[in-house]
Amino acid sequence: MTDAPTLATQAKADRSQSFSAQLWGQFRRHTGGVIGLAVFVLLVLAVYVGPLIHRVDPNKLNRSDRNQGPSWVHPFGTDNLGHDLFAQVLAGGQISLAVGIVAMLISLFVGTLVGVLSGYFKRIDGPLMRITDLFLALPILPLLMVSAMLFRDVLRAAFGPEAGIFILIVFIIGITSWMHTARIVRGDVLTVKNQEFVLAAKASGMREYRVILKHIVPNVLSSVMVSATLGIASAIITESALSFLGLGFPSDFPTWGRLLYDGVNFLQITPARAIWPGLAISLTVLSVNYIGDGIRDALDPRSMKR
């Protein structure tokens, strides 16, 4: 009698490991996804481990080393105030990646919640989708600019100049980028909720919230995972656009977008000021997009042969 739960748990663990191994095997066949994953991991390691090796304060002024080219001391050169560009790119990457990940989590939570509720409960499907259409019709960039200008000083006073602007940027990006996830999840829920195992769970008397958590959500995770990778890229680009327009983080709190904004007026003197942060943004967005393509193909039922 005591062996039965152990055997069931072991069988469940074996199925989980088998699925993970099959998923990884399918992902490895996608060359772009593997390259994107490798590039993204290298970028993350460089951004978070690099400052431990290159111990230079990104905000340190050294006017005697202004507008220098790449060297052993300053691998990316310096700006007009003597800032080390390599240290600034690493510090800016930490903030940009943090913004992308946190904003993506917010948008995924809101989008998945709206999509699941809209697809599962028919009576609220119409109102939720009209709200989604309303958000889709809004001009996102002007809305972001107005929101940043209205609430920037309030949040700075409440949480400090750095934490306040971080909360503002992350919340605004997250709350204005959930709509596509909601539509994708809703479509998957409409398909899954009519499957036999869901109907059997309802017939057995299982409560609605348990049906959603146990049967609906796990079967739409593939779409959520793809949206997660694309959401990181979208959030990084949006933050870069806001910083490039001068509405993002302050100048002493560098992000990749802010470094681009600061380097525009010095393109002819030190073009590296715009090249390096722009290259970092491009590589991050491209790698994340390729990872999303690899995950999408790996989770395709036709290739998984479930």
N, C-alpha and C positions, 0 to 999 in steps of 0.2 A: 504493500500500500504506500509506503514512504518513497518507493522508487519512482512512482508514476509522475509526481510533480517535477522531480529531478530530470527525468527523461524528456518531459514536455519542455522544460526550460532549456535543456541542451539542444533539442531539436529546433527550438525557436532561435537560439544563438547561432546554430549552424546555418539556418536559412538566412539570417541577417548577414553573416560573414560571406556566404555564397553570393548574396545580392551585391554586397560591397565589392567583392572581388570581380564580379561580372561587370559592375558599373565602371570600375577602374580599368578593366580590360578594354571595354568599349571606348572609354575616354582616351586611352593611350593610342588608339587607332586614328584619332583626329590629330593630325600633325600640328595644325594651327593652335588647337587647344593646349597641347603639350608645350609648344613654344611659348604661348601666352602665359601659361602657368609658371614656366621657368623664369620668364622676364619679370612677371609680377612678384614672384618670391625674391628675386634678386633686388628689385626695387625696394621691397619692404625691408629686406636685410640691410641694404645700403642706408636707407633712411633712419632706421632705428639702431643699427649697430655702428654705422659710420661715425656718428658724433663721439662714440667711445674711443675711436681710433684717431680721428681728426679732431683733436681737442682745441678748437678755436671758437671763441665766442662769436656768433653770427652778428651781433650788434656792436662789436668792438670797433672803434674808430682808429684808423692809422693813416693819417693824412700824408705821411711820407711814402706810402705805398699805393697812392691813388692811380686808378686807370691802368693797372698793370695787366699784362697778358698771362697766360697759363705758365706756371712754374712748379717746382717741387714744393715750395712753401705754400703757394696758392694754386692748386690744380686747375681751377676754373678762372683764375685771375681775380681782380678786385674792381670795385666800382669807384665812382668819383669821390666817395668819402673814405675809401680804404677798407670797406667791408670785404671780408673773404666770401666770394660768391659760392664756393663749394660748401662752406658752412651754412650759408643762407639757403641754398637749395635743399640741403639735408633737413634743416629746421623747418623750411616751408613744406617739405614733403610730409613731415609728421602731422602738421595741421591739416593739409589738404586731404590726406588719406583718412584722418580721423573724421573730418567733415563728411567725406564720401560714405564712410561706413555707417556712422551714426544716422545721417540723413536717410540712407538706404533702409536702415532698420525701421525708422519711423514710417517711411512711405510703404514698406512692406507690411507692417502691422496694420496700418489704416486700410491699405488696398485689399489685403487678404480678408480683413474683417468685413469690409463693405461687400466684397465679392462673394464671400460665403453666405452672408445674411441675405443678399439680394438673390442669389441663385437658389437658396434652399427654401426661403419663405416667400411665397408668391405674392402675398398681400403687401409686402414692403418693397417688392422688386421695382415697381414703377417709380415711387418717390426716390429711392436710392440711386437709380439710374439717371433720373432727371438732375439730381444733385451732382452726379458724376459728369453729366453733359455740361452743367453750368460751370464746373471747374475747368473742363476742357476748353470751354469757349473763352475763358479769361486770358488776357494777354499776360503770360507768366512773367516775362522779364520786367515790364513796367510795374507789375504788381509787387515783384520782389524789390525793385528800387524804391517804390513809395513806402512799403513796409519797413525797409531798412532805415529810411530817413525819419519815419514817424517814431519808431520804437528804439532806435539805437541809443539815444541819450538816456532813456528811462532804464533800459537794461544795464547800461554801463554804470549808472548810479547805484543800481541794486546789487549787481554781482561783480562789479569791477570792469575795467576796460577790456580785458582779454576774455574772461568767462562770459561777460554779457554779450559781446558781439558773437562769440562762438555759439551760445544758446540761440541767439536771434537768427544767425545764418542757417544753422542746422534745422531749426524748427520751420523756418520759412520754406527751405528747400524740400524738407520732408513732407510738409503739409500741402505742397503744390505739385507733387510728382507721384501720387498714388493712383491716379485715375486709370492708367493703362494696366497696372497690376489688377485693379478691381475688375476691369472688363475681362481680362484673361481668366482670372479665377472664377468669375461668374459663369463663363462658358463651360469651364471644366466641371463646375458643380452641377450645372444643368444636365450634363451627361452622366455624371457619377450617381446622382440621387435616384435615378431610375434603374440602376443596376439591381440584380437579384439579391446580392448580399445586403444592400441598404434596405430593400423592401422586407427582407427577412428579419433584419434587426428591428424595424418598426413593428412588424407583426408580433415579435416576441415581447413587446411592451417596453423596449428600451426608451429611455427619455430622449427628447430631442437633442439636448446639449451633448449627451453621450454619443448619439449617432454622428453628430457633427465632429466631435473631437476624435472619435475612434475610427470612423469610416470615411468621412468626407475629407477632412483636412489632410490625412496621410496620402490620399489619392490625388491631391492637387499640389503636393509639395514640389513635383518636378517643374511645374510652371513657375512656382514661387522662387525656386532656386535660380532659374534662368533670369527672372526679373531682378533678383538680387544682384547678379553680376552686372547687368545692364544699368541698374540703379546706382551702383557705385560710380560708374563712368559718367552718367548723367549728372550726379551731384558734384563731382569734381569739376566738370565743365561749367556748371552753373555758378559754383563758388568762384571759379577763375574769372568768369565774366563779370560778376559783381565786384571782385577785387580790382579787375582791370579798369572798371568804370569808376573806381575810387570810393565804392560804397561798401566794401568788405572790411577786412581786418585793418587795423592801424599800421602805419609804415614801420613801426618798431616791432611788429608781430608778423613776420614774413610768411606769406604763402606763395605758391607758384604763380597764382594770378596776380598777387601784389607785386612780385618781382618783375613780372612782365610789364605791369603798369609803370613801375619805377624806371624800367629800362628803355621805354619807348623813346624818350627824348635824348637818349645817348647811343642810339643805334650806330651812328657813324663813328663815334669815339670808341665805344666798347660794345660791339655787337653781341659779345658773349652774354651780356646781361639779359638779353631776350632769348638767345638761342638755347641756353641750358634749361631754364624753367619751362620754355615751350617744348623742348624735347622731352623733358620729364613728363609733362602733361600728356603729350602725344603717345609716348610709350605706355603709360599707365592705362589710358583709355583704350588703346589698341589691344593691349594684353588682356584686359578685362573683357572686352568684346569677344575676343577669340576664345577665352575661357567659357563664356556664355554659350558660344556656338558649340564647343565641345561637350558641355553638359547637356545641351538640348539634344544633340545627336546621340549621346550615350543613353539618355532616358527615353529615346524613341522606342515604343513597344515593338516595332518591326525589327529593330536591331537587337533588342534585349532578349526576344524570344521567351517571354515570361510564361 
